[in-house]
Every structure is written in structure tokens, then in C-alpha cells.
Amino acid sequence: MNLLIVIPVFNSWEALLPLIQSLKEIPADICIVNDGSDFIPDWAAFHPSAALLHHGANKGKGAALRTGFSYALEQGYEAVITMDSDGQHEPRFFPSFTEALRKHPFVIGKRDFENPSMPLLRRFSNRMTSRILSWLLRVSIEDAQCGYRALRREVLEVVETTAPGFDMESEYIIRAVRKGFAPHFIPISTVYNGSVSAIKGIRDTRSFICLCFRALFKGL
């Protein structure tokens, strides 16, 4: 399967470097979407054959993912795997995603919400959003916020989103389910290295609530 790894990045180059190095043996191409970072390091030190796309200003993770998805479709890739740039997603689960893609067009990693190293606020937010989306969609959503995902081309071609920020990942689930692509979940572990989450509690919670309101009453 012709695969592209899409990684949005905003000022997290230090964490991205070891991730890129660990992906060199993975049988997939890489696309980095620079979402308006303050600086760009020497790219040759990262992965000289990877595609590097740029946003002139910070537009948000959702916008960066859409840029990566558009690139994948334009270049004819059969599937995309998304990873975060902060080093939390381990490449060792890549074979699990590719195997699941053979049977399921939309695959999401399911983190262990009982992991004591997961920050308490994230644990609460992950549980809350997953339960709300499960109720809203009448489909079991085991992890609504995990950014470690795999999508076949048939999903990328029909699912359209508009949310610019982190809520795009929940929006994607809503729109995919309504197109007939309920996500399949596979267990993964996550590395919490003390890095500060880019998710802003109050702002992103408000965005999620607005997203659910639109899904309920405005035909999202």
C-alpha cells in the first residue's frame, strides 16, 4: 500500500527530530506541514527526502491536516497515517495501523486512559469527548482525540472538514461516521515526556461544545 505519513508541526522541531529519525526504516513517505512556526531548522538534518509544506501563519492543527490530506490526494497516495510532532506517538505501532487498514478504511489509536502518566486534565477531556461523541453518533467512539490515525483514500476523498484547530479531529469522526465510515480502534501506548500540550483547556472545550451543538441542530 502506497502510504504517506502526515505530521503537522508548530515550533516543536526539537521533539520532531528524533521522531523523524525513528521513521527512516518505515515503508512510507513523509509529509511535514509547517503550520507557521517562528523558525525552520536546517531541513537536511531531519529527513532530506520528506516533503515540507508551509503555512505562512499559524492556522491550527485542523488546517495543517487538511493541507497534508490534499497533498496526499494530489500525489496519488492510497492511505495516510497521521502522527503528532511532540514525540508521543511511537512508530512501533505503524504495522498495527497498516494491518488494520486492510480491513478498515478509518483507524484510530486508542490510548490507555488509566495510564497514570497521562495528565489528569487530558484524561478527563479524553473520556468526556469520547462519551459525548459515542452518544451523539450512536457508535462506540473509544478515543475521540487521539491524533495517531490511518485513513484510506476513499475516506479522504469524501470527508470534508472546516474546523481550524484541534476540534477538527472530532469533526472528522462525526463527518466520517455520517458518510458510513465508523472508525476502528486499535490499542496503542503513548509517551508523555512532560511536554506542554498545545491543547488549551477552556478554548478547545468551548470549540468542542460548539461542534456538538452544530452536529445536533445544524446538520453538521
C-alpha positions, 0 to 999 in steps of 0.5 A, a space after each residue: 500500500 502506497 502510504 504517506 505519513 502526515 505530521 503537522 508541526 508548530 515550533 516543536 522541531 526539537 521533539 520532531 527530530 528524533 521522531 523523524 529519525 525513528 521513521 527512516 526504516 518505515 515503508 512510507 513517505 513523509 509529509 511535514 506541514 509547517 503550520 507557521 512556526 517562528 523558525 525552520 531548522 536546517 531541513 537536511 538534518 531531519 529527513 532530506 527526502 520528506 516533503 515540507 509544506 508551509 503555512 505562512 501563519 499559524 492556522 491550527 492543527 485542523 488546517 495543517 491536516 487538511 493541507 497534508 490530506 490534499 497533498 496526499 490526494 494530489 500525489 496519488 497516495 492510497 492511505 495516510 497515517 497521521 502522527 503528532 510532532 511532540 514525540 508521543 506517538 511511537 512508530 512501533 505501532 505503524 504495522 498495527 495501523 497498516 494491518 488494520 487498514 486492510 480491513 478498515 478504511 478509518 483507524 484510530 489509536 486508542 490510548 490507555 486512559 488509566 495510564 497514570 502518566 497521562 495528565 489528569 486534565 487530558 484524561 478527563 477531556 479524553 473520556 468526556 469527548 469520547 462519551 459525548 461523541 459515542 452518544 451523539 453518533 450512536 457508535 462506540 467512539 473509544 478515543 475521540 482525540 487521539 491524533 495517531 490515525 490511518 485513513 484510506 483514500 476513499 475516506 479522504 476523498 469524501 470527508 470534508 472538514 472546516 474546523 481550524 484547530 484541534 476540534 477538527 479531529 472530532 469533526 472528522 469522526 462525526 463527518 466520517 461516521 455520517 458518510 458510513 465510515 465508523 472508525 476502528 480502534 486499535 490499542 496503542 501506548 503513548 509517551 508523555 515526556 512532560 511536554 506542554 500540550 498545545 491543547 488549551 483547556 477552556 478554548 478547545 472545550 468551548 470549540 468542542 461544545 460548539 461542534 456538538 451543538 452544530 452536529 445536533 441542530 445544524 446538520 453538521 
